């Protein structure tokens, strides 16, 4: 059976057994900051297992794309070295959320493995958790498996991460034919003979932060079977990389690198698949988080292949990956160009780093080997080359091993951890301690429905000498969150009015920063939001949603939100994209946003379950925390996002939209800054005033500015050329070089006053034309010191060395090539002193 046939057979089998077939989720875990990647089929169902969300279906089946290259489940370093490990793989899984448990899960798995896939029963072994009598009994009584082995927590108690749903598990293992390299105690061994193909997890606990287990509300089933692994068994091939899904990719690699070794070949094939899927899901290579892992995977593949090829080629392999796998994974196709472009940029950056930095590192290693007697190379140097220059640690390790040197892994990790802590400390913001209020769940936010309300002060916190944080029982003030800045406005008592200059939320309480210190707990007040500030922030927030949709439509679905700032004066939006936007792309994005604004779409919102919102296609800012019920903001039929911010009623209220700036934030992340509404009108007026100022200065109407400026530039160029010509003529007339000979070398020397290097260079060239086999040295005494120019048409002398020494004599610096060099001296010496020193240098 081919991979496509196995996949189809699995889904058909479980659909007939009463399971709802659901699509794979993204490789970016939704609403789960504990994971770098989706590493198992159960990740998208985590909230179902925890009982936080009621499932729409009790029993489901999926084919989930997974990456295991970071966090608790990390197979990266094993890729290439074993027959079964990959960073990206497809996981076949059936799940039950309180519908069935151990008996049904084991029976279904056994039926599929033996009846559908026809794997011989005599080759199958089951493992169970050492304390799970029930699972062992079910295997022995409900199936005709030949052997059941008990195993410890390390192998038979499954956890998705350091915390979250978990439980004992039972693994199905195939005993593969073939010679053994070592004697192992079956089947708990990491060799490729005893191959785990399916893990049945009896999900019944939640691992808390403190390491304790609490029972889940329902007993659940979570199973996972690696598609490539099961294909390896069914097809009878030695490794996953020999299955039919890899064959076209292997052939593509061999076209570029025909003599590549087996380990490197596997690493390249795996990396090509992984980065193709990751970039299609919007995970761009970068220097942090999951983006760094993708960059590392690319660089690892290049490091393994650089013995055989010294130019980018992996971006070409991604085309074959898409061609091979898009029949089922159709989402890859729309991203093909951006995948290829992104990987190519990463490859070129890697080879540029290697060509520039590797020779410097190799010199450091040679110098260390000569001078030091120890074999331990300083971890600080390794860290510096990795942190500052991006030189791969693995590559440095290989170079050191070749020289019989090593560095301490633990010391290096300490340096990396210390660096991360320092960076994190810089990002940390001071927290505000919230008083405990009895019987109060928090501040009620009523700002979606009005901008003025009565309220009672629950408490105050001194901010500084003249300002106070005021906490009320209810408020129309929107607190900073989701990228939107907090509201501003006023707070009034019967006697006095105060300014509110910022609003924040901590836990469930909303805090107003007030100019003043005499507001007290228990006071009744009136809160009034600054309508202009709120409205302008709303314009920028709604246009941010439109911008997000426009970016995805113009650039592709990989353009994922990576951060945002919404305030009254502007909006800022960070998104994943590998290269700078072109002028035409910026224009197209602006035009599309303005088209949607002028269409005057209704802006509406509704509350719904998060899984319902995701099924509707609502965009979420991954990394943010969402509850069971979310607020979904819709702009016509062009934008649907999870958002708690304040918005317009119709898109037309935004007025008009303009992108001011597009820039890079980090590798793979771009930033757009833009304005709308009154801020854009203000911007236009500033530009008009600027244009009028230019008109007044050059004495031309606004329509004539371009032609007048061209005329001024042409006139200025002509005058500059005339001046340069006069300066050169003056230099010729002023120069009367002293010509003499040393050791058969003709030398022309002059010391002038008030000329630049440009004029001196002209003089040197003129003299070189007149004097064969000569060395010309001319200096000019200026206000800031001495200018030096040296030229020769003789191979006997080196101008660079002469200028270097002469500049040093004048306490300056200089250099150049053998036939021409320039420099500058900071101090002045007499003509005689300089001439004597030149003679000394030449001799």
PEZIWO-V226774 format. One record per helix or strand of 2 or more residues. SS is the DSSP state (hx for helix, st for strand). FROM is the first residue (numbers start at 1). LEN is the number of residues. Records with the same first field share a line. If there is no record, write none. Layout:
BEGIN
SS = FROM-LEN  FROM-LEN
END
This chain:
BEGIN
hx = 3-14  41-10  76-3  102-15  121-3  133-10  153-4  227-9  240-3  244-13  262-19  289-17  314-12  330-42  379-11  393-10  409-19  531-25  583-16  610-6  651-4  678-21  702-33  757-14  799-11  831-12
st = 20-2  59-9  69-2  73-2  88-10  124-6  148-4  157-3  164-12  194-14  213-14  444-2  452-13  467-6  474-2  489-4  497-10  509-7  524-6  561-6  571-6  602-8  629-7  639-4  657-10  669-8  738-5  745-9  774-9  785-8  813-4  820-6
END
